[in-house]
Structure formats: C-alpha cells, structure tokens
Amino acid sequence: MNQLKHLISVFPTTILVSVVALGGCAGMTAQEKGTATGAVIGGVAGNVVGGGVLGTAAGAAVGGVIGHEVTKQK
C-alpha cells in the first residue's frame, strides 16, 4: 500500500517533467526521440520496480538503449 501511495504522488510530477523534456525534442531525429522516450519510460519503470536513485538510473539506461535500438535505421 505504501508503494501505491508513492507511485500516486510521483506520477503527476513524472508526467509533467516528461512533457516539458520531450517538448524540446522538435529538432531531434526519430532515433534521438526514441532514445529519450525510452529513457524516460525506463526511468519511471525502474523507480517503480527498484525504487530509489539506483533503480531509476538503471531503468533509464536500459530504456534508453532499448529506445535507441528500436528506432535504429535499417
């Protein structure tokens, strides 16, 4: 239950920061946008699963790599 309260309190801030950060992506390529989006989603997932700074950083790193590879030009 405590984790749910934490998620509910962090979620609006995470969405706001994501929107502001991705708003600066106008001049980015599709692959750069995919990397940034993957990092944001991975960071949120890492925070929920692992908690703390280390979980968030690890999730962001993994999400960034996955986003980069998914949007890679073929």
C-alpha distance (Angstrom), angle and dihedral (degrees) to the residues before:
residue distance angle dihedral
M1 . . .
N2 3.79 . .
Q3 3.81 90.6 .
L4 3.80 90.4 53.0
K5 3.81 91.2 53.4
H6 3.80 89.0 49.9
L7 3.80 91.9 50.2
I8 3.80 91.9 48.6
S9 3.81 91.4 50.7
V10 3.84 94.8 46.0
F11 3.81 98.9 40.9
P12 3.86 99.7 76.0
T13 3.80 91.5 47.7
T14 3.79 91.3 48.5
I15 3.79 91.8 50.9
L16 3.82 92.1 48.1
V17 3.80 93.2 49.6
S18 3.80 90.6 46.2
V19 3.80 92.9 52.0
V20 3.80 92.9 48.0
A21 3.81 93.0 45.5
L22 3.80 94.4 46.8
G23 3.81 90.0 46.5
G24 3.80 86.6 71.8
C25 3.81 91.4 58.3
A26 3.80 96.2 88.0
G27 3.81 94.5 111.6
M28 3.79 96.5 40.5
T29 3.78 127.4 109.0
A30 3.80 120.5 -115.5
Q31 3.80 90.5 -103.4
E32 3.81 92.7 51.6
K33 3.79 90.0 49.2
G34 3.80 90.3 49.4
T35 3.80 90.9 51.3
A36 3.81 92.6 49.2
T37 3.79 93.5 45.4
G38 3.79 91.6 48.0
A39 3.80 90.6 50.3
V40 3.81 92.3 51.6
I41 3.80 94.1 47.1
G42 3.80 91.2 43.5
G43 3.79 91.5 49.6
V44 3.78 91.9 53.2
A45 3.80 91.9 46.3
G46 3.81 91.3 47.0
N47 3.79 91.0 51.4
V48 3.79 92.2 50.3
V49 3.82 95.1 45.4
G50 3.80 102.2 34.5
G51 3.79 103.0 17.8
G52 3.76 124.5 -151.8
V53 3.76 131.3 51.0
L54 3.79 95.9 -59.0
G55 3.81 93.9 53.9
T56 3.79 91.4 46.9
A57 3.80 93.5 48.3
A58 3.79 93.4 46.6
G59 3.81 91.3 48.2
A60 3.80 91.4 48.7
A61 3.80 91.8 50.1
V62 3.79 93.9 48.8
G63 3.82 92.2 43.3
G64 3.79 91.3 49.8
V65 3.79 92.2 52.5
I66 3.79 92.1 47.2
G67 3.82 92.0 47.3
H68 3.80 90.0 48.9
E69 3.79 93.6 50.8
V70 3.81 95.5 43.6
T71 3.79 92.8 54.4
K72 3.82 95.8 40.7
Q73 3.81 115.2 132.4
K74 3.78 112.2 -109.3
